[in-house]
Amino acid sequence: MRDESEIRDQYDCLTEELESEEMRHEGVKQMFTYYKRALGWVLEEEHM
């Protein structure tokens, strides 16, 4: 299992990618949003 810092780095990277100008295509934005949300849930559940 990956450690928290690795997951947080991945989450931050996805957030930056989602906000970049290159992510204008709506389908790609939606996919990253779902993935980002899932990572957030994993982080919350592991630290409750």
N, C-alpha and C positions, 0 to 999 in steps of 0.2 A: 504494500500500500504506500502511496506517496505521502510525504509529510506536508504539513500545513503550508509551509513557506513555498513549496513547489506549486501547490494548488493556487495559492494567492498570486504568485507570479503569473501563472497561466491566466487567471481571472483578470488581472490588471492588463495583460497583453491583449486579451480579447476586448476589453473595454476600449483600449486605445484604437484597436483595429476597427471596432464598430463605429467610432466617432470620426475616423479618417475620411477624407474626401473620396478615396477609392471605393468605399463601401456604399455607394449610392444606390446600387441595385436592390430593390425592395426584398426580393427572395433571399439574397445573401444576408441582408440586415436582419431579417426575421429569423433565419437559421442561427446566426450568432447570438441573437437575443435569447432564444430558447436555451442554447448551450450555456450562456452566461448565467441565466436563471437557475439552471440545473446545478452548476458549480456552486452558486450561492447557497442553494438548499443543502448540498453536501457539507459545506463548511458550517452552516448553522447546526445541522443535526449532530455533527461530530463534536461540537463544543457546547452542547446544552447540558 
